[in-house]
């Protein structure tokens, strides 16, 4: 039994690899949420994916038997919007998916010459020319942020390149540090905890990826639980302890034991 679960009143769930993988629902999704609702344990969802609007994730959760408010779903796009607002940044340039661009350009001014900040996301149709143009926009005073540092996303038949590849290229050629907004940066966790008025000591992160979900929880100083759902990314190289569960069903049972 994990004693740390006794004091948990708030759980942050990753989505892909925890509640579903691609289009397939994973074991225990409805059961864990029904249990948390019954026990008045609050929860939200936090994904590093910046390619879709929040209603898309709400729809995917519905296919898992889970009906939640969009206010409980946090994407890196949503967190980027929060970062721009709290730092009073209005002139932006986005290298990323069409959806990320549409979401941000709806609220902030597109600047293709001398933006205050460059925002990186990933999209399969990004070209070397797109990357070169972005590098040429970056000056000494330009901030650079990225949705997430993942280099690969596991798919059923292999992998897909992700935003971390762009970060490496941009940092190499601009010699500037890119600030990550998504996991494993503590920024997203701290923002979520503030919105829910929760303390770190009562919060648990549940995810399937060591280098983002679990390391992110460590960086944010909250408890972490790893779900062994068959993630094909590299195995654990982290040098600290965290909880481990075979499924969301086992997580539910362990919480029940701890709170007896």
Steps between C-alpha positions, in 0.01 A plus 500: 500500500619851420458714814532820295159429344331552837525879478424540129200725424589598143625294205646630173465241223688481174271400214669305218636179649291529816137531386552401138769416248418645160132403457488213751366552852718351776395292798332662799424846363135520608563310822768736630299814421180357653698418815661845523162670454349283773784579742511873410860476383556773242684438173597655169672397176831642370633417154815618326321487166438843344342379175132494597237715666379401845161379377683228303639359827160523666358294212779240532436470873131443430598195295678376815180538703621822665298824485695801631484876469739662253621708797661181633704440183836676461691499173833667438313745275286605796811541715679700229202738490530538877875568472449768233228668706688507830818627330315763292635365170291590197720489185559134428619258234399133504688211341262211551178335395219680323287453811763653730535796264125552476453483877773754574454736206132536594607677821848639429661700220697308239838663438712355217785751534596575859279307743534536876479125529529193276285200590597149394269205449520203265316421180589238241491749213763737643780543244868590528404835345249559780772431756752726322248785485433464872869507587542820298225669704674441831708787638682551828181626665260237364358257752455140387259255659397149398189295560690188607846339487395152377721390210287198407136404539425125501245377246357155440739442210806696615576859595438856388737796544395758755583851623825408675663459159413862417634616836837336430528667159393845621732493802793380290473778242384791719709414809195596706322291762146392418260503796271198511140557609378140512628203698763453646514874571339591834323793331191303397470323834532825696240668278255213545548487878438874521177473301369219721639654822678175586820433694786292363491264797145389410558459125585192292609490134409186305671439166666241277813687384802519728672804347193726498226384739711350777795738475256791478339398827844481660590846367174638637555327836183292488445124529522293182341175389600314183243300303650202318285517186757383246672828412771419243722795588836435676488329839543669835832675566373720785689481829215563742208296635144521375186288519423243232165354391409238241179684411248760617314213667801431721536873572138510620551198726821642649330832578214311669748305714690813601187689603344225715 
